[in-house]
Amino acid sequence: MAAKRKFTIIIQEDPEGGYTGRCLELRGAISEGRTIEELKQNMTEAIELVLESLEEDARKYRKLVIEIPS
């Protein structure tokens, strides 16, 4: 079973309707929704996408060889 992670979401009400949210811990995890419930679902998807991208980047960098001249 995967470990549960907690993230902080800043939610702002849009004056024209709906809500926007951004995750403090994950740059780029932002979304919007007509309701708070929809925003929660959309933020979950945004966070999952950012985490998947970070995992892909980590796999690429594990193969990276860095040479430092002496």
Buried (B, 14 or more C-beta within 10 A) or exposed (E): EEEEEEBEBEEEEEEEEBBBBBBEEBEEBBBBBEEEEBBBEBBBEBBEBBBEEEEEEEEEEEEEEEEEEE
